[in-house]
Amino acid sequence: MATNITNGVGHICPGPMKATSNGAFQGDDPLHFALPLAILQICLVLVVTRLLAFLMKPLRQPRVIAEIIGGILLGPSALGRNQMYISKIFPPKSLTVLETLANLGLLFFLFLAGLELDPKSIRRTGKKALMIAMAGISFPFALGIGSSFVLRQTISKDVNSAAFLVFMGVALSITAFPVLARILAELKLLTTDIGRMAMSAAAVNDVAAWILLALAVALSGTGQSPLISLWVFLSGCIFVICCILIVPPIFKWMALRCHEGEPVDEVYICATLAAVLAAGFVTDTIGIHAMFGAFVIGILVPKDGPLAGALVEKVEDLVSGLFLPLYFVSSGLKTNIATIRGLQSWGLFVLVTVTACFGKIVGTVLVSLFCKVPFREAVTLGFLMNTKGLVELIVLNIGKDRNVLNDQTFSIMVLMAVFTTFITTPVVIAVYKPAKRAILANYKYRTVERENPDTQLRILACFHSTRNIASLLNLLEASRGTEKREKLSVYALHLMELSERSSAILMVHKARRNGLPFWHKGHRSDSSNIVVAFETYGQLGRVSIKPMTSISSMSDMHEDVCSTAESKRAAIIILPFHKHQRLDGSLEVTRSDFRWVNKRVLEHATCSVGIFVDRGLGGNSHVAASNVSCFVTVLFFGGQDDREALAYGSRMADHPGISLMVIRFLVEPNIAGHNTIVNVESGSSTTNSSSLDNDVLSNFKKTKANNNTIKYEEKPVENSEQVISTIREIGNCNLFLVGRSPVGEIALALNKRSDCPELGPVGSLLTSPDFSTAASVLVVQQYNGQVPLDLDSISGQDLTDGE
């Protein structure tokens, strides 16, 4: 019954709905009015799709799968079987408004999809990727035409034969470029060789699919004369040619008036969105669906400069979050799995699915092998190119609306799209397992503390935004040491979050193209002091600095950090604290997710780790080497982390602009005896630690005896209050260096005050609101030689070097 209501929309003429009601108190049922009913439908769709996306996240499935399944569940296949539900929530007279909103969302989403595709990168596509793309289209297209003959003989007898052939060919040959990008990002293959090849081939495939779809739409017209289809297709080609000739100069003129670091003028945003709607109107008038016009305009918008970013920022969240899910429910209302009944129908579903997979996978694998791609990578590429998604759904919906696909064929094809995309991630994980990274034989120095302090120090310095770049550079400058040491090597890793947003993929393209994530080569702004700072610092004689970008989800960002540190043989990772300093001097949470990233890095890293609490070290700009004047204090309680902090401080002290003070806290003899029974099992290790501390401090005093910029003091204390009092007395300190896990009775007493476990007791004290200081803090954890959780099985790194 529900099926007849849903699919009978084209055959009945329900009365129009008024827009708004007078309210329930005046006797109006809100569900009988367009606006309140549309609001309810949108809320229901959002709740169901987001809940499914959350449930499917452990399976590492792209969100589009959850949205397609959510649409099916809300339609006649599941909830729609209830007559009251379908008549109240999705009555036939409301579907015009629903589909209008859905298609408006689709229009702007396709504009964003066009923004993702860079024509320059498509033109630069290598022969290998081009051959793989062509094979990935032609082979499944031919098999699609073959399977269409079987379907026409059984369940699709009364359809337009030419249009049906082309629609089936297109439906089987499509690769969903946005969905593929998200799967690659999830599996950390986005910037690997196989990821680059898949993305390049998918981009070519995407453009070819749109051309074929335009042909299919032209053929599916209801006109009796075949000349009408020809005129439609030719008019579409003329529209594209006119756009290519007229639109780019206008957008280029706009882009030149949009400057980096300045807000984009609202007039340019409105003009572009109006152009999208106008292009949609023209293509709809021609007869090839409004979304084609929007897609063409999206491709023609220049990708460099702030205009594209501003457009994405303005449009994306509203479209992807609110309107686009309506398209999935609109599609779900047309999908009735109950129409696939009997052995014949399910046999046809298996035939279509096998044909789709076989055509795409075998075609891609054969050409990949011909191009000398290893067999395992070729199979992986085949499954990646078999990804379907929203584009597939668009093709099927147009076919359904044009009466080229009937209910049963439509349902079979939707299920095929869900199945082929669903299997991609697990199959790729199973097939593509790169050899585990061998332990680097020359990865000798995993800590700052070492026998020969003059050997090269490798630092992986991470940052989330441009906020603390100046302080980070000042910290690195202080770490440089003296000319006699080997050159300091720094890897500056920009940690960027990959979300479900379309712009995340745009961000990947920019990062890959530019290296420095906030710098467009050839489009340099005078106001970009950050770029100048990086350039200047990178050109210093004794420092090698290499910018990199990591793009991953928050849940596995720590894997990128740890694996990068290992591959670059870093001795220490420096992470930014999850709080930043406000104007009043207090610390405010930037984002709590960063705190969990820091904690996981501390647990998994195979080298030392430092957490940098920035309070404006060196001011708001990078300080030149000759102007450095910094007072650093090492608070030494004992233990390996404190020894690492001392080693770092000792290295800093060699810089001519650095003054160092080392304060060692000792327990008063008269109270030491009362505190010796701390832990019987750890007694020997504590004694060994104390012996090592004495040796390290003795050697430090001996080697630095002639350095007038270094002071060493020993402070006997009885309790934690005396420790706090001593630290408060230190004046004009710019940077505190402390160990994360100091040992000893006093450190245990301080531990009660810890509210940030990742900073340890001393770090927490120095960053607490009760402790007033203007000094930055670097909390250090020394690598203890224990192998952490297995990070070698990470499938690849989503990293972009800035070379």
C-alpha positions in Angstrom: 0.0 0.0 0.0 2.8 2.4 0.9 4.4 1.6 -2.4 1.4 2.8 -4.4 1.3 6.1 -2.4 5.0 6.8 -2.8 5.3 5.8 -6.4 2.0 7.2 -7.4 3.1 10.8 -7.0 3.2 11.3 -10.7 -0.4 10.0 -11.3 -2.4 11.9 -8.6 -2.8 15.6 -8.0 -3.1 16.2 -4.3 -4.2 19.7 -3.2 -1.5 22.2 -2.5 -0.4 22.6 1.1 -0.3 26.0 2.8 3.1 27.1 3.9 2.5 27.8 7.6 -0.2 26.9 10.2 -2.0 29.1 12.7 -0.9 26.8 15.5 -2.3 23.8 17.3 -4.3 26.1 19.7 -6.3 27.3 16.8 -7.2 23.9 15.7 -4.5 23.5 12.9 -2.6 20.2 12.5 1.0 21.3 11.8 1.6 18.1 9.7 -1.0 19.5 7.2 1.2 22.5 6.4 4.4 22.6 4.3 6.9 24.3 6.6 6.3 22.5 9.9 6.1 19.1 8.0 9.4 19.9 6.1 11.1 20.8 9.5 9.9 17.4 11.0 11.1 15.5 7.9 14.5 17.2 8.0 14.9 16.5 11.7 13.9 12.9 11.3 16.3 12.4 8.4 19.2 14.0 10.3 18.6 11.9 13.5 18.4 8.6 11.6 21.4 9.2 9.2 23.7 10.5 12.0 22.8 7.6 14.3 23.6 5.1 11.5 26.8 6.9 10.7 27.8 6.7 14.4 26.9 3.0 14.5 28.9 2.2 11.3 32.0 4.2 12.3 33.7 1.2 13.8 33.3 -0.5 10.4 35.2 2.4 8.9 32.4 3.0 6.4 32.0 6.4 4.6 29.0 8.4 5.8 27.3 8.1 2.4 26.6 4.4 3.2 24.7 5.4 6.4 22.8 8.1 4.5 21.7 5.7 1.7 20.6 3.0 4.2 18.9 5.7 6.3 16.9 6.8 3.3 15.9 3.2 2.5 14.8 2.6 6.1 12.6 5.7 6.1 11.0 4.6 2.8 8.5 1.8 1.9 11.2 -0.9 2.5 11.0 -0.6 6.3 9.1 2.1 8.2 7.0 3.0 5.2 5.2 -0.3 5.5 3.3 1.4 8.3 0.4 3.2 6.5 -0.1 5.8 9.3 3.6 6.7 9.3 3.8 7.2 5.5 0.6 9.2 5.3 1.5 11.5 8.3 5.2 12.0 7.8 5.7 11.6 4.0 2.2 12.3 2.5 2.2 12.5 -1.3 1.3 16.2 -1.3 4.5 17.0 0.7 6.9 15.3 -1.6 7.1 18.2 -4.1 8.5 20.5 -1.4 10.8 17.7 -0.1 12.2 16.9 -3.5 12.6 20.6 -4.4 14.7 21.1 -1.2 16.6 17.9 -1.9 17.4 18.9 -5.5 18.4 22.4 -4.3 20.8 20.8 -1.9 22.0 18.5 -4.7 22.6 21.5 -6.9 24.9 23.2 -4.5 26.6 19.9 -3.5 27.5 19.2 -7.1 28.9 22.8 -7.2 31.1 21.8 -4.3 32.0 18.5 -6.0 33.1 20.6 -9.0 35.2 22.7 -6.7 37.0 19.6 -5.6 38.1 18.7 -9.2 41.0 20.7 -10.5 41.1 20.7 -14.3 44.8 21.4 -14.2 45.5 18.2 -12.2 43.3 16.2 -14.6 45.2 17.6 -17.6 48.5 16.5 -15.8 47.2 13.0 -15.3 49.9 10.5 -16.2 49.4 7.9 -19.0 49.2 5.1 -16.4 46.3 6.7 -14.5 44.6 7.7 -17.7 44.8 4.1 -19.1 43.4 2.8 -15.7 40.6 5.3 -15.8 39.7 4.4 -19.4 39.7 0.7 -18.7 37.7 1.3 -15.5 35.0 3.0 -17.6 34.9 1.1 -20.9 35.0 -2.5 -19.6 32.2 -2.1 -17.0 30.2 0.1 -19.5 30.3 -2.7 -22.1 29.2 -5.3 -19.4 26.5 -2.9 -18.3 25.1 -2.8 -21.8 25.3 -6.6 -21.9 23.4 -7.0 -18.6 20.8 -4.5 -19.8 19.7 -7.0 -22.5 19.1 -9.6 -19.8 17.1 -7.1 -17.7 15.0 -6.0 -20.7 14.1 -9.6 -21.4 12.8 -10.1 -17.8 11.8 -7.1 -15.6 12.3 -4.0 -17.8 10.4 -4.8 -20.9 8.6 -1.5 -21.5 11.4 1.0 -21.4 13.2 3.2 -23.8 15.9 0.8 -25.1 18.6 3.3 -26.1 18.4 5.3 -22.9 18.2 2.1 -20.8 21.4 0.7 -22.4 23.3 3.9 -21.7 21.9 4.3 -18.1 23.0 0.8 -17.2 26.4 1.3 -18.7 26.9 4.6 -16.8 25.5 3.1 -13.5 28.0 0.2 -13.7 31.1 2.3 -14.8 30.9 5.1 -12.3 33.5 5.7 -9.5 32.4 8.0 -6.8 35.3 10.5 -6.5 34.3 12.1 -3.1 33.6 8.8 -1.5 36.8 7.3 -2.8 38.8 10.2 -1.4 37.3 9.7 2.1 38.0 5.9 2.0 41.6 6.6 1.0 41.9 9.2 3.8 40.4 6.8 6.4 42.9 4.1 5.3 45.8 6.6 5.2 46.5 5.9 1.6 45.6 9.4 0.3 49.1 10.6 -0.5 50.7 7.2 -1.2 51.4 6.1 -4.8 48.4 3.9 -5.0 46.2 6.7 -3.5 47.4 9.3 -6.0 46.8 6.9 -8.8 43.3 6.1 -7.6 42.4 9.7 -7.2 43.8 10.7 -10.6 41.9 7.9 -12.3 38.7 8.6 -10.4 38.8 12.3 -11.4 39.1 11.3 -15.1 36.3 8.7 -14.5 34.1 11.3 -12.9 34.3 13.7 -15.8 33.7 10.9 -18.3 30.7 9.7 -16.3 29.1 13.1 -16.3 29.5 13.3 -20.1 28.0 9.9 -20.5 25.2 10.8 -18.1 24.4 13.9 -20.1 24.1 11.7 -23.1 21.8 9.3 -21.3 19.6 12.1 -20.1 19.4 13.5 -23.6 18.4 10.1 -24.9 15.7 9.6 -22.2 13.6 12.5 -23.3 9.9 11.8 -24.0 10.0 13.4 -27.4 9.0 11.2 -30.3 11.8 12.4 -32.7 15.4 11.2 -32.2 16.4 14.7 -33.4 15.2 16.1 -30.1 17.7 14.0 -28.1 20.4 15.2 -30.5 19.4 18.9 -30.0 19.4 18.4 -26.3 22.9 16.9 -26.3 24.3 19.5 -28.7 22.7 22.4 -26.7 24.4 20.9 -23.6 27.8 20.9 -25.4 27.3 24.5 -26.5 26.4 25.5 -22.9 29.7 24.0 -21.7 31.8 25.7 -24.4 30.2 29.1 -23.7 30.9 28.6 -19.9 34.5 27.7 -20.6 34.9 30.9 -22.8 32.9 33.4 -20.6 33.0 32.3 -17.0 36.8 31.8 -16.2 37.8 35.4 -17.0 35.1 36.7 -14.7 36.1 34.4 -11.9 39.8 35.3 -12.4 38.9 39.0 -12.1 37.0 38.2 -8.9 40.0 36.1 -7.5 42.4 39.0 -8.2 40.3 41.2 -5.9 40.2 38.7 -3.1 43.4 39.0 -1.0 44.9 36.4 1.3 44.2 37.1 5.0 41.3 39.4 4.2 37.5 38.4 4.2 36.1 37.8 0.7 33.6 40.5 -0.4 30.0 39.3 0.0 29.2 40.6 -3.5 31.6 38.0 -5.0 30.0 35.2 -3.0 26.5 36.2 -4.0 27.5 36.6 -7.6 29.0 33.1 -7.7 26.0 31.5 -6.0 23.7 33.3 -8.4 25.8 32.0 -11.3 25.3 28.5 -10.0 21.5 28.9 -9.9 21.5 30.5 -13.3 23.6 27.7 -14.8 21.2 25.2 -13.2 18.2 27.0 -14.8 19.8 27.0 -18.2 20.7 23.2 -18.2 17.2 22.4 -16.8 15.7 24.4 -19.6 17.9 22.5 -22.1 16.7 19.2 -20.6 19.8 17.8 -18.9 19.0 18.4 -15.2 20.0 21.6 -13.3 22.9 19.9 -11.4 25.0 19.8 -14.6 25.1 23.6 -14.8 26.1 23.8 -11.1 28.9 21.1 -11.6 30.3 23.0 -14.6 30.5 26.3 -12.7 32.2 24.5 -9.7 34.9 23.1 -12.0 35.5 26.6 -13.5 36.0 28.4 -10.2 39.7 29.1 -9.7 41.1 26.8 -6.9 44.0 29.1 -5.9 43.3 32.1 -3.7 40.8 32.6 -0.9 37.6 32.7 -3.2 37.2 28.9 -3.4 37.8 28.5 0.3 35.3 31.2 1.2 32.6 29.6 -1.1 33.1 26.2 0.6 33.0 27.8 4.0 29.7 29.6 3.3 27.9 26.8 1.5 29.2 23.5 2.7 27.8 22.9 6.2 24.2 24.0 5.3 24.2 21.9 2.1 26.0 18.8 3.3 24.5 18.8 6.8 20.9 19.8 6.2 19.7 19.7 2.5 21.7 16.8 1.0 20.4 14.1 3.5 16.9 15.0 2.1 18.1 13.7 -1.3 18.9 10.3 0.3 15.4 10.1 1.8 13.9 11.2 -1.5 15.7 8.3 -3.1 14.8 6.0 -0.3 11.1 6.7 -0.8 11.4 5.5 -4.3 13.3 2.3 -3.2 11.1 -0.7 -2.2 13.2 -3.8 -1.6 9.9 -5.7 -1.3 9.7 -5.5 -5.2 12.8 -7.7 -5.4 10.9 -11.0 -4.8 11.3 -14.4 -6.1 14.4 -16.3 -7.3 14.5 -14.5 -10.6 14.7 -11.0 -9.1 17.4 -12.0 -6.6 19.2 -13.8 -9.3 19.2 -10.6 -11.4 20.5 -8.7 -8.3 23.4 -11.1 -8.1 24.0 -10.8 -11.8 24.1 -7.0 -11.8 26.4 -6.9 -8.7 28.8 -9.5 -10.0 28.8 -7.8 -13.4 29.5 -4.4 -11.8 32.3 -5.8 -9.6 33.8 -8.0 -12.3 33.9 -5.3 -15.0 35.4 -2.6 -12.8 37.9 -4.8 -10.8 39.1 -7.0 -13.7 39.3 -4.1 -16.2 41.4 -2.1 -13.7 43.6 -5.0 -12.6 44.4 -6.1 -16.2 45.4 -2.6 -17.3 47.3 -2.0 -14.0 49.3 -5.2 -14.6 50.0 -4.1 -18.1 51.3 -0.8 -16.7 53.6 -2.9 -14.5 51.8 -2.2 -11.2 52.4 -5.0 -8.7 49.6 -7.6 -8.5 48.5 -6.8 -4.9 48.4 -3.0 -5.6 46.5 -3.7 -8.9 43.8 -5.7 -7.0 43.6 -2.9 -4.4 43.2 -0.3 -7.1 40.4 -2.4 -8.7 38.4 -2.5 -5.5 39.0 1.2 -4.8 37.8 2.1 -8.3 34.7 0.0 -7.7 33.5 2.5 -5.1 30.0 3.9 -5.7 28.1 6.6 -3.8 26.0 9.7 -4.3 26.9 10.0 -8.0 25.5 6.5 -8.6 22.4 7.5 -6.7 22.0 10.6 -8.8 22.2 8.5 -12.0 19.6 6.0 -10.7 17.2 8.8 -9.6 17.3 10.5 -12.9 16.7 7.2 -14.6 13.7 6.6 -12.3 12.3 10.1 -12.8 12.6 9.7 -16.6 10.8 6.3 -16.4 13.9 4.6 -17.8 14.2 2.4 -14.6 11.2 0.8 -13.1 10.7 0.1 -9.3 12.3 -3.3 -9.3 15.3 -2.4 -11.4 15.8 0.8 -9.4 15.8 -1.1 -6.1 18.2 -3.7 -7.5 20.6 -1.0 -8.6 20.5 0.9 -5.3 21.3 -2.3 -3.3 24.2 -3.0 -5.8 25.6 0.5 -5.1 25.4 0.0 -1.3 27.0 -3.5 -1.5 29.9 -2.5 -3.7 30.8 0.5 -1.6 30.4 -1.4 1.7 32.9 -4.1 0.7 35.6 -1.6 -0.4 37.1 -0.8 3.0 37.3 -4.3 4.5 38.6 -5.8 1.2 41.3 -3.1 0.8 42.4 -3.6 4.4 42.6 -7.4 3.8 44.4 -7.2 0.4 46.7 -4.2 0.8 49.0 -4.8 3.7 52.4 -3.2 3.0 55.3 -4.9 4.5 55.8 -3.9 8.1 58.3 -1.2 8.5 61.6 -2.7 9.5 63.3 -1.3 12.6 65.6 1.3 11.3 69.2 0.2 12.0 70.5 3.7 12.0 67.8 5.0 14.3 70.3 5.4 17.1 69.3 8.5 19.0 65.7 8.3 20.4 66.4 10.8 23.2 68.0 14.2 23.7 70.2 12.7 26.5 73.1 10.9 24.8 76.8 10.1 25.4 77.9 12.5 22.6 75.8 15.7 22.9 77.5 17.1 19.7 75.7 14.6 17.4 72.8 15.8 15.3 69.5 16.4 17.1 66.3 15.6 15.1 63.1 17.3 16.3 59.6 16.7 15.1 57.8 19.9 16.0 54.0 19.7 15.6 51.4 22.5 15.4 47.7 22.7 14.8 47.4 26.3 13.6 49.4 29.4 12.8 48.8 30.8 16.3 52.0 29.6 18.0 54.4 29.5 15.1 56.5 32.4 16.4 57.0 30.8 19.8 57.7 27.4 18.3 60.4 28.9 16.1 61.9 30.7 19.1 62.0 27.4 21.0 63.7 25.7 18.0 66.2 28.5 17.8 67.0 28.0 21.5 67.5 24.3 20.8 70.1 25.0 18.1 73.1 24.9 20.4 76.5 26.0 19.1 78.4 25.9 15.8 80.5 23.0 16.9 77.5 20.7 17.0 76.1 18.9 14.0 73.3 20.8 12.2 69.9 20.8 13.9 67.3 19.0 11.8 63.7 20.0 12.3 60.5 18.6 10.8 57.6 21.0 11.2 54.4 18.9 11.0 51.1 20.6 10.5 48.4 18.4 12.1 45.2 18.9 10.1 41.9 17.1 10.8 40.2 15.3 8.0 36.4 15.5 8.5 33.5 14.3 6.4 33.3 17.8 4.9 33.9 18.3 1.2 36.5 21.0 1.9 38.7 18.4 3.7 39.5 16.9 0.3 40.1 20.4 -1.2 42.5 20.9 1.8 44.3 17.7 0.8 44.9 18.9 -2.7 46.2 22.3 -1.4 48.5 20.6 1.1 49.8 18.2 -1.5 50.4 21.0 -4.0 51.9 23.6 -1.7 53.8 21.7 1.0 53.3 24.6 3.4 49.7 24.3 4.3 49.0 28.1 4.7 51.1 29.3 1.7 50.1 29.3 -1.9 53.2 29.3 -4.1 53.1 32.1 -6.6 50.5 33.9 -4.6 52.3 35.4 -1.8 50.8 38.0 0.5 52.9 40.7 2.1 51.0 40.3 5.3 52.0 36.7 5.7 54.7 37.1 8.4 54.5 33.4 9.1 55.8 32.5 5.7 58.6 35.0 6.1 59.5 33.5 9.5 59.6 29.9 8.1 61.7 31.0 5.1 64.1 33.0 7.1 64.5 30.3 9.7 64.9 27.6 7.1 67.7 29.5 5.5 69.8 29.8 8.7 73.2 28.1 8.2 73.0 25.6 11.1 69.3 24.6 10.8 67.6 22.3 8.4 63.8 22.8 8.5 61.3 20.8 6.5 57.6 21.5 6.6 55.2 18.6 6.4 51.5 18.0 6.6 49.5 15.2 8.2 45.8 14.9 7.4 43.9 12.4 9.4 40.9 12.1 11.8 41.4 13.0 15.4 41.0 9.4 16.5 44.2 8.3 14.7 46.2 11.5 14.4 48.6 10.2 17.0 49.5 7.3 14.6 50.7 9.8 12.0 52.8 11.7 14.6 54.5 8.5 15.9 55.1 6.9 12.5 56.5 10.2 11.1 58.8 10.5 14.1 60.1 7.0 13.5 60.5 7.4 9.7 62.4 10.7 10.3 64.4 9.2 13.2 63.4 12.0 15.5 64.9 12.2 19.0 62.0 14.2 20.4 58.5 15.1 19.4 57.3 18.5 20.5 53.5 18.8 20.8 51.4 21.9 21.5 49.4 21.9 24.7 45.6 21.8 24.2 45.2 25.2 25.8 46.3 28.6 24.6 46.9 31.8 26.5 44.2 34.5 26.5 44.9 38.2 26.7 44.5 38.2 30.5 47.2 35.6 30.8 45.0 32.6 31.7 45.0 29.4 29.7 41.9 28.6 27.7 41.0 25.2 26.1 41.6 25.4 22.3 40.1 22.0 21.6 39.9 19.1 24.0 40.5 16.5 21.2 44.1 17.7 21.0 44.6 16.6 24.6 43.7 13.0 23.7 46.1 13.2 20.7 48.9 14.3 23.1 48.1 11.5 25.6 48.1 8.8 22.8 51.5 10.1 21.5 52.9 9.9 25.0 51.8 6.3 25.2 52.9 5.2 21.7 55.9 7.2 20.7 59.2 5.4 20.1 61.3 8.5 21.1 61.1 11.3 23.7 58.1 13.6 23.8 57.8 17.2 24.9 54.5 19.1 25.5 55.0 22.8 24.9 52.8 25.2 26.9 53.1 28.5 25.1 52.8 31.8 27.0 54.4 33.8 24.2 58.0 32.6 24.3 60.2 35.4 22.8 57.2 37.6 22.1 54.8 37.6 19.2 57.4 37.3 16.5 60.4 35.1 15.6 63.6 36.5 17.2 66.8 36.5 15.1 69.7 34.4 16.5 71.7 37.5 17.3 68.9 39.0 19.4 68.0 36.0 21.4 67.9 36.7 25.2 66.1 34.0 27.1 66.3 32.7 30.7 65.6 29.0 31.0 65.1 27.1 34.3 65.3 23.3 34.7 63.5 22.1 37.8 65.3 18.8 38.8 63.7 16.3 41.2 65.2 13.1 39.9 64.4 10.3 37.4 64.9 9.8 33.7 62.4 12.4 32.6 64.2 15.1 34.6 67.5 13.9 33.2 66.1 14.4 29.7 64.9 17.9 30.6 68.4 18.6 31.9 70.0 17.3 28.7 67.7 19.6 26.7 68.5 22.5 28.9 72.2 21.8 28.7 72.0 21.9 24.9 70.1 25.2 25.0 72.7 26.7 27.4 75.3 26.5 24.5 73.3 29.1 22.6 75.0 32.5 23.3 71.6 34.2 24.0 70.5 31.6 26.6 71.0 31.8 30.3 70.3 28.6 32.2 69.5 27.9 35.9 69.3 24.3 37.2 67.6 23.9 40.6 67.8 20.5 42.2 65.4 19.8 45.0 66.7 17.6 47.8 64.7 16.2 50.7 65.8 17.5 54.1 67.8 14.8 56.0 65.6 15.0 59.1 62.4 14.0 57.1 64.0 11.7 54.6 64.0 8.8 57.0 60.3 9.0 57.5 59.6 8.7 53.8 61.8 5.9 52.8 59.1 3.2 53.0 57.4 4.2 49.8 57.3 1.0 47.8 59.4 -2.0 48.6 59.4 -3.3 45.0 60.6 0.0 43.6 63.3 0.6 46.2 66.2 -0.7 44.1 65.1 1.2 40.9 64.8 4.4 43.0 68.4 3.9 44.3 69.6 3.3 40.7 67.8 6.4 39.5 69.3 8.4 42.3 72.8 7.1 41.5 72.3 8.0 37.8 71.0 11.5 38.8 74.2 12.1 40.8 76.4 10.9 37.9 74.6 13.1 35.3 74.6 16.2 37.5 78.3 15.7 38.4 79.1 15.4 34.7 77.0 18.5 33.9 78.7 20.6 36.5 82.1 19.4 35.3 81.5 20.2 31.6 79.7 23.5 32.2 82.0 24.8 34.9 83.5 27.5 32.7 80.1 28.7 31.4 79.2 31.9 33.1 75.6 31.8 31.8 74.8 28.7 33.8 73.8 28.6 37.4 73.3 25.5 39.5 71.6 25.4 42.9 70.5 22.7 45.3 67.5 23.4 47.5 66.8 21.3 50.5 63.0 21.2 51.1 60.7 19.6 53.6 57.4 19.7 51.8 55.6 20.6 48.6 54.8 24.1 49.9 58.5 24.9 50.1 58.9 23.7 46.5 56.2 26.0 45.3 57.7 28.9 47.3 61.1 28.3 45.7 59.7 28.2 42.2 57.7 31.4 42.8 60.9 33.2 43.8 62.5 32.6 40.4 62.2 35.9 38.5 62.3 36.8 34.8 62.1 33.2 33.7 61.1 32.7 30.1 60.9 29.0 29.9 60.6 26.1 32.5 62.0 22.7 31.5 60.6 19.9 33.6 60.3 16.2 33.5 56.8 14.6 33.2 57.4 11.9 35.8 59.9 13.1 38.5 60.7 10.6 41.2 61.1 11.2 44.9 59.0 12.0 48.0 58.5 15.6 47.1 57.4 14.8 43.6 54.8 12.3 45.1 53.5 15.1 47.3 53.1 17.4 44.3 51.3 14.7 42.5 48.2 15.4 44.5 47.8 18.7 42.8 47.9 17.3 39.2 44.8 18.0 37.1 46.6 17.4 33.7 48.2 13.9 34.0 49.9 14.4 30.6 51.9 17.2 32.1 52.9 15.4 35.3 52.9 17.0 38.8 55.3 19.8 38.1 53.9 20.7 34.7 50.4 20.8 36.1 51.6 23.1 38.9 53.2 25.5 36.5 50.0 25.7 34.3 47.4 25.8 37.1 45.3 29.0 37.5 46.6 29.3 41.1 50.2 29.6 40.0 50.9 33.0 38.4 53.8 33.0 35.8 54.5 34.5 32.4 57.0 31.7 31.5 56.3 29.0 28.9 56.7 25.4 30.0 58.2 22.4 28.1 57.3 19.1 29.8 59.6 16.3 28.7 59.1 12.5 28.8 62.2 10.4 28.0 61.8 7.4 25.8 62.5 4.4 28.1 63.4 1.8 25.4 60.2 -0.2 25.8 58.3 -1.1 22.6 54.9 0.6 22.6 51.7 -0.7 20.9 52.3 -1.9 17.4 52.4 1.0 15.1 54.2 -0.8 12.3 50.9 -2.2 11.0 49.8 1.3 10.0 48.8 0.9 6.4 50.5 4.1 5.2 51.1 7.7 6.0 48.8 10.5 4.9 51.7 12.8 4.9 52.8 15.5 2.5 56.4 16.7 2.5 57.0 20.3 1.8 59.6 19.7 -0.8 
